[in-house]
Amino acid sequence: MKNYTVKRYEYSNFNEWNAFISIAKNATFLFNRDFMEYHSDRFQDFSLMIYEENKLIAVLPANRVGETVFSHQGLTYGGLVLPLNSKLYNVIFIFKAILKYLNERGISSLKIKKIPSIYCDNLSDEIDYLVSICNGITSMKHAVSVINLKSNFKISKSRRECINRGKKLNLIIKEEDNLEAFWNTILIPNLKEKYNSKPVHSLDEIVQLKTKFPENIKHFNVYHNDNIVCGTTLFITKNVVKPQYISGTESNNLLGSIDFLYDYLINEVSKGKNYFDFGPSHENNGLNIVKNINFWKESFGAHTLVQNFYDVETSKYHLLDTILI
C-alpha cells in the first residue's frame, strides 16, 4: 500500500492545480481555479490536493459547510479528479486518505456531485464503486437530456416546423461578446417572473468568466427586425456543448426563435463535439420532471443520462481496507 498525503488547496498552488486539471481524464474548465474563484466569496473553499511523495496525483474541488464537505456546491458537477493513467488500486487508497483526512478534522460527511461521463476523456467510475463499498448513499439523481452528436439522431416534425418558421421570418443569429441586452432585458426579467429567481452568475461575473475562457464560454443572440428575441450562453468543453442559459421573449412561439437557435447550435456550433447537453428538466431536486420541457428536448433527438449525487460518512474509510484480496 502506498502512502498518500492530503493537503488543502492554497493560492500558492494555483498554477500546480491548473496544470493538473489540464491533463486529467475527468476535468473541464469549471475546475480551473480561474473559474472556481469567481464565487470564492460565497463558499468556504475546502479543495483538496493528494500527493504521492511530491507528485500531485488527484484533486477534489470542494467547499465546506459546518461538518460537511461538498464537491462542489458552486459547480454543476465535481468529484475526485484523476490523471489519465490512474489505476483502481491507487484510487482505493487515495479515496481512503481523503475520507480519513476529513474525519480527523471533524467533517462527518462528504457529498459528491459526480461529473457525468460525457465530460470525461476516459472511463472514470471508480468513485461510484468506492462509495458503495463505504456504504454511501445515492442522495439524488438528475435525469439529463443529451444528444449523442455522433449518432443518427432525428429532429421531430414539430421542431422542423418551428425551425422553418424562423427561416421564413429571416431571423438572424449573432455571436456576441456583449451580454447586457440578453441579461437585462430577457433573462433576468423572465427568471424573476416565472421562478422568482435570478441567474446563478451576475452579468459582471459571466462577462469576467467569458473574458478568461473565450473558447469555452460563448454567447449567441437571435434578432427579428433588429430586435433581440432570444439568446443563449454556452459552456463548451472538449467533448460537450451545453447551454448554461437560454431565454426568449413572449414572441418566441410565434417566431420559432428558440428552436431556430437550437438547430444552429446543434448542427453548426457543435461540429466536432461528441455531445449536446440540454441539462435536466426537473424540479424538487430531481423528484419531478417538467414533462413539456423534457418532451421538447427529446424532440431534438436527446436521450437520458443520469447524474448521481452521493453522500458518504467519512468514518467509513476503514471499509476500504478489505477490498483487495
DAJONOR-V198703 format. One record per pair of residues at least 12 apart in sequence whose C-alpha atoms are under 10 Angstrom apart, sorted by sequence separation. I is the first residue (numbers start at 0). J is the second residue. If there is no record, write none. Layout:
BEGIN
[[I,J] [I,J]]
END
This chain:
BEGIN
[[19,31] [20,32] [46,58] [47,59] [48,60] [59,71] [60,72] [61,73] [97,109] [186,198] [218,230] [219,231] [220,232] [230,242] [231,243] [232,244] [233,245] [245,257] [280,292] [281,293] [17,30] [18,31] [46,59] [47,60] [60,73] [61,74] [113,126] [218,231] [219,232] [231,244] [232,245] [279,292] [280,293] [16,30] [17,31] [45,59] [46,60] [47,61] [60,74] [79,93] [113,127] [187,201] [217,231] [218,232] [219,233] [230,244] [231,245] [232,246] [279,293] [280,294] [16,31] [17,32] [45,60] [46,61] [47,62] [79,94] [111,126] [187,202] [217,232] [218,233] [230,245] [231,246] [245,260] [278,293] [280,295] [16,32] [17,33] [44,60] [45,61] [46,62] [60,76] [61,77] [182,198] [216,232] [217,233] [218,234] [229,245] [230,246] [231,247] [245,261] [277,293] [280,296] [14,31] [44,61] [45,62] [46,63] [60,77] [61,78] [216,233] [217,234] [229,246] [230,247] [279,296] [13,31] [14,32] [43,61] [44,62] [45,63] [59,77] [60,78] [61,79] [79,97] [215,233] [216,234] [217,235] [228,246] [229,247] [230,248] [278,296] [13,32] [42,61] [43,62] [44,63] [45,64] [59,78] [60,79] [111,130] [182,201] [183,202] [215,234] [216,235] [228,247] [229,248] [242,261] [277,296] [12,32] [13,33] [42,62] [43,63] [44,64] [58,78] [59,79] [60,80] [182,202] [214,234] [215,235] [216,236] [227,247] [228,248] [229,249] [276,296] [277,297] [41,62] [42,63] [43,64] [58,79] [59,80] [181,202] [214,235] [215,236] [227,248] [228,249] [229,250] [10,32] [42,64] [43,65] [46,68] [57,79] [58,80] [59,81] [212,234] [213,235] [214,236] [215,237] [228,250] [229,251] [242,264] [39,62] [45,68] [46,69] [57,80] [58,81] [179,202] [182,205] [209,232] [212,235] [228,251] [241,264] [44,68] [45,69] [46,70] [56,80] [57,81] [58,82] [178,202] [179,203] [216,240] [218,242] [240,264] [241,265] [277,301] [279,303] [35,60] [43,68] [44,69] [45,70] [46,71] [56,81] [57,82] [110,135] [177,202] [178,203] [209,234] [215,240] [216,241] [217,242] [218,243] [220,245] [240,265] [276,301] [277,302] [278,303] [279,304] [35,61] [45,71] [55,81] [56,82] [109,135] [110,136] [111,137] [112,138] [216,242] [218,244] [219,245] [220,246] [221,247] [228,254] [230,256] [231,257] [275,301] [276,302] [278,304] [279,305] [44,71] [55,82] [108,135] [110,137] [111,138] [112,139] [178,205] [179,206] [205,232] [216,243] [218,245] [220,247] [229,256] [230,257] [274,301] [279,306] [30,58] [32,60] [56,84] [57,85] [110,138] [112,140] [115,143] [117,145] [178,206] [228,256] [229,257] [240,268] [241,269] [276,304] [30,59] [31,60] [42,71] [56,85] [177,206] [228,257] [231,260] [240,269] [30,60] [42,72] [117,147] [176,206] [230,260] [231,261] [239,269] [240,270] [16,47] [29,60] [30,61] [41,72] [42,73] [48,79] [94,125] [178,209] [223,254] [229,260] [230,261] [233,264] [238,269] [16,48] [41,73] [47,79] [48,80] [78,110] [79,111] [94,126] [239,271] [240,272] [15,48] [23,56] [56,89] [57,90] [68,101] [77,110] [78,111] [79,112] [176,209] [223,256] [231,264] [235,268] [238,271] [239,272] [240,273] [241,274] [242,275] [243,276] [23,57] [39,73] [56,90] [67,101] [77,111] [78,112] [79,113] [80,114] [91,125] [95,129] [176,210] [222,256] [235,269] [237,271] [238,272] [239,273] [240,274] [241,275] [242,276] [243,277] [265,299] [9,44] [23,58] [38,73] [58,93] [66,101] [76,111] [77,112] [78,113] [79,114] [90,125] [91,126] [94,129] [98,133] [221,256] [233,268] [237,272] [238,273] [239,274] [240,275] [241,276] [242,277] [243,278] [8,44] [9,45] [12,48] [19,55] [35,71] [37,73] [38,74] [57,93] [66,102] [76,112] [77,113] [78,114] [83,119] [87,123] [90,126] [94,130] [220,256] [221,257] [236,272] [237,273] [238,274] [239,275] [240,276] [241,277] [242,278] [7,44] [8,45] [9,46] [19,56] [20,57] [56,93] [57,94] [75,112] [76,113] [77,114] [83,120] [84,121] [87,124] [88,125] [91,128] [176,213] [181,218] [220,257] [235,272] [237,274] [238,275] [239,276] [240,277] [241,278] [258,295] [262,299] [7,45] [8,46] [9,47] [19,57] [20,58] [35,73] [59,97] [66,104] [67,105] [68,106] [72,110] [74,112] [75,113] [76,114] [77,115] [83,121] [85,123] [87,125] [91,129] [95,133] [181,219] [221,259] [236,274] [261,299] [6,45] [7,46] [8,47] [9,48] [16,55] [19,58] [35,74] [58,97] [66,105] [67,106] [68,107] [69,108] [70,109] [71,110] [72,111] [75,114] [76,115] [82,121] [83,122] [86,125] [87,126] [90,129] [178,217] [181,220] [221,260] [6,46] [7,47] [8,48] [15,55] [34,74] [65,105] [66,106] [67,107] [68,108] [69,109] [70,110] [71,111] [72,112] [74,114] [75,115] [83,123] [85,125] [176,216] [178,218] [180,220] [181,221] [220,260] [235,275] [6,47] [7,48] [8,49] [16,57] [30,71] [65,106] [66,107] [67,108] [68,109] [69,110] [70,111] [71,112] [87,128] [176,217] [177,218] [178,219] [219,260] [235,276] [258,299] [5,47] [6,48] [7,49] [16,58] [51,93] [64,106] [65,107] [66,108] [67,109] [68,110] [69,111] [70,112] [71,113] [76,118] [81,123] [87,129] [175,217] [176,218] [177,219] [178,220] [185,227] [234,276] [5,48] [6,49] [50,93] [63,106] [65,108] [66,109] [67,110] [68,111] [69,112] [70,113] [80,123] [174,217] [175,218] [176,219] [177,220] [184,227] [185,228] [186,229] [4,48] [5,49] [6,50] [29,73] [30,74] [49,93] [79,123] [81,125] [174,218] [175,219] [184,228] [185,229] [186,230] [199,243] [200,244] [4,49] [5,50] [29,74] [49,94] [173,218] [174,219] [175,220] [184,229] [185,230] [186,231] [198,243] [199,244] [219,264] [3,49] [4,50] [5,51] [29,75] [30,76] [63,109] [79,125] [80,126] [173,219] [174,220] [181,227] [198,244] [3,50] [4,51] [29,76] [30,77] [49,96] [79,126] [172,219] [173,220] [174,221] [180,227] [181,228] [2,50] [3,51] [4,52] [29,77] [49,97] [61,109] [78,126] [172,220] [173,221] [181,229] [182,230] [2,51] [3,52] [4,53] [27,76] [48,97] [61,110] [171,220] [172,221] [173,222] [181,230] [182,231] [1,51] [2,52] [3,53] [4,54] [5,55] [8,58] [26,76] [27,77] [30,80] [47,97] [61,111] [171,221] [172,222] [180,230] [181,231] [182,232] [1,52] [3,54] [4,55] [7,58] [8,59] [26,77] [60,111] [170,221] [171,222] [172,223] [181,232] [217,268] [3,55] [5,57] [6,58] [7,59] [8,60] [25,77] [26,78] [59,111] [170,222] [171,223] [178,230] [3,56] [5,58] [8,61] [25,78] [26,79] [27,80] [47,100] [169,222] [170,223] [171,224] [178,231] [7,61] [25,79] [26,80] [47,101] [169,223] [170,224] [171,225] [178,232] [25,80] [26,81] [168,223] [169,224] [170,225] [171,226] [172,227] [175,230] [24,80] [25,81] [26,82] [165,221] [168,224] [170,226] [171,227] [174,230] [190,246] [23,80] [24,81] [25,82] [170,227] [171,228] [172,229] [173,230] [174,231] [175,232] [189,246] [23,81] [24,82] [25,83] [165,223] [170,228] [172,230] [174,232] [186,244] [188,246] [189,247] [22,81] [23,82] [24,83] [186,245] [187,246] [189,248] [20,80] [22,82] [23,83] [24,84] [185,245] [186,246] [188,248] [189,249] [19,80] [20,81] [21,82] [22,83] [23,84] [24,85] [185,246] [186,247] [19,81] [20,82] [23,85] [182,244] [185,247] [186,248] [19,82] [184,247] [185,248] [181,245] [182,246] [184,248] [185,249] [181,246] [181,247] [170,254] [172,256] [169,254] [170,255] [171,256] [3,89] [165,251] [168,254] [170,256] [1,88] [2,89] [27,114] [167,254] [168,255] [172,259] [173,260] [0,88] [1,89] [5,93] [26,114] [164,252] [165,253] [166,254] [168,256] [171,259] [172,260] [0,89] [3,92] [4,93] [25,114] [164,253] [165,254] [166,255] [170,259] [171,260] [2,92] [3,93] [25,115] [161,251] [164,254] [165,255] [166,256] [170,260] [1,92] [2,93] [3,94] [5,96] [6,97] [25,116] [27,118] [148,239] [161,252] [163,254] [164,255] [165,256] [172,263] [0,92] [1,93] [3,95] [4,96] [5,97] [25,117] [26,118] [27,119] [147,239] [161,253] [162,254] [163,255] [164,256] [165,257] [3,96] [4,97] [5,98] [25,118] [26,119] [27,120] [146,239] [161,254] [162,255] [163,256] [165,258] [166,259] [2,96] [3,97] [5,99] [6,100] [24,118] [25,119] [26,120] [145,239] [146,240] [161,255] [162,256] [164,258] [165,259] [5,100] [24,119] [25,120] [145,240] [160,255] [161,256] [162,257] [163,258] [164,259] [165,260] [4,100] [5,101] [23,119] [24,120] [25,121] [145,241] [159,255] [161,257] [162,258] [163,259] [23,120] [24,121] [25,122] [158,255] [161,258] [162,259] [22,120] [23,121] [24,122] [25,123] [160,258] [161,259] [162,260] [24,123] [25,124] [159,258] [160,259] [162,261] [158,258] [159,259] [162,262] [157,258] [158,259] [161,262] [162,263] [158,261] [159,262] [158,262] [154,262] [119,236] [120,237] [148,265] [118,236] [119,237] [120,238] [148,266] [118,237] [119,238] [146,265] [117,237] [118,238] [119,239] [117,238] [118,239] [148,269] [149,270] [117,239] [118,240] [148,270] [149,271] [148,271] [149,272] [150,273] [148,272] [149,273] [150,274] [147,272] [148,273] [149,274] [73,199] [147,273] [148,274] [146,273] [147,274] [148,275] [146,274] [147,275] [145,274] [146,275] [147,276] [145,275] [146,276] [144,275] [145,276] [146,277] [144,276] [145,277] [143,276] [144,277] [145,278] [143,277] [144,278] [145,279] [143,278] [144,279] [142,278] [143,279] [144,280] [141,278] [142,279] [143,280] [158,295] [141,279] [142,280] [143,281] [157,295] [158,296] [141,280] [142,281] [159,298] [141,281] [155,295] [158,298] [159,299] [141,282] [157,298] [158,299] [143,285] [154,296] [155,297] [156,298] [157,299] [141,284] [142,285] [154,297] [155,298] [156,299] [140,284] [141,285] [142,286] [153,297] [154,298] [155,299] [139,284] [140,285] [141,286] [142,287] [153,298] [154,299] [155,300] [138,284] [139,285] [140,286] [141,287] [142,288] [152,298] [153,299] [154,300] [139,286] [141,288] [152,299] [153,300] [154,301] [152,300] [153,301] [144,293] [151,300] [152,301] [143,293] [144,294] [146,296] [150,300] [152,302] [142,293] [145,296] [146,297] [144,296] [145,297] [148,300] [143,296] [144,297] [146,299] [147,300] [148,301] [145,299] [146,300] [147,301] [118,273] [145,300] [146,301] [147,302] [117,273] [118,274] [144,300] [145,301] [146,302] [117,274] [144,301] [145,302] [146,303] [117,275] [118,276] [143,301] [144,302] [145,303] [146,304] [117,276] [143,302] [144,303] [145,304] [142,302] [143,303] [144,304] [142,303] [143,304] [144,305] [38,200] [141,303] [142,304] [143,305] [37,200] [141,304] [142,305] [143,306] [141,305] [142,306] [140,305] [141,306] [142,307] [38,204] [140,306] [141,307] [37,204] [139,306] [140,307] [141,308] [37,205] [75,243] [139,307] [140,308] [138,307] [139,308] [140,309] [34,204] [37,207] [137,307] [138,308] [139,309] [37,208] [137,308] [138,309] [139,310] [136,308] [137,309] [138,310] [34,207] [35,208] [136,309] [137,310] [138,311] [33,207] [34,208] [135,309] [136,310] [137,311] [33,208] [34,209] [135,310] [136,311] [134,310] [135,311] [136,312] [34,211] [133,310] [134,311] [135,312] [33,211] [34,212] [131,309] [133,311] [134,312] [135,313] [33,212] [130,309] [133,312] [127,307] [130,310] [131,311] [133,313] [135,315] [127,308] [130,311] [133,314] [134,315] [127,309] [129,311] [130,312] [133,315] [134,316] [29,212] [126,309] [132,315] [133,316] [28,212] [132,316] [133,317] [134,318] [130,315] [133,318] [29,215] [130,316] [132,318] [133,319] [28,215] [117,304] [129,316] [132,319] [27,215] [28,216] [116,304] [115,304] [116,305] [129,318] [130,319] [132,321] [115,305] [116,306] [129,319] [132,322] [115,306] [114,306] [115,307] [113,306] [114,307] [129,322] [112,306] [113,307] [114,308] [112,307] [113,308] [111,307] [112,308] [113,309] [111,308] [112,309] [110,308] [111,309] [112,310] [110,309] [111,310] [109,309] [110,310] [111,311] [109,310] [110,311] [108,310] [109,311] [110,312] [75,278] [108,311] [109,312] [107,311] [108,312] [109,313] [29,234] [107,312] [108,313] [28,234] [106,312] [107,313] [108,314] [28,235] [29,236] [106,313] [107,314] [108,315] [27,235] [28,236] [105,313] [106,314] [107,315] [27,236] [28,237] [26,236] [27,237] [102,312] [103,313] [26,237] [27,238] [101,312] [102,313] [103,314] [27,239] [101,313] [102,314] [98,311] [100,313] [101,314] [102,315] [98,312] [99,313] [102,316] [98,313] [99,314] [101,316] [97,313] [98,314] [99,315] [100,316] [98,315] [99,316] [95,313] [98,316] [99,317] [95,314] [97,316] [98,317] [95,315] [96,316] [95,316] [96,317] [94,316] [95,317] [95,318] [92,316] [95,319] [91,316] [94,319] [95,320] [92,319] [91,319] [92,320] [91,320] [76,306] [78,308] [76,307] [77,308] [78,309] [91,322] [76,308] [91,323] [88,322] [88,323] [70,308] [70,309] [69,309] [69,310] [68,310] [67,310] [67,311] [67,312] [68,313] [67,313]]
END
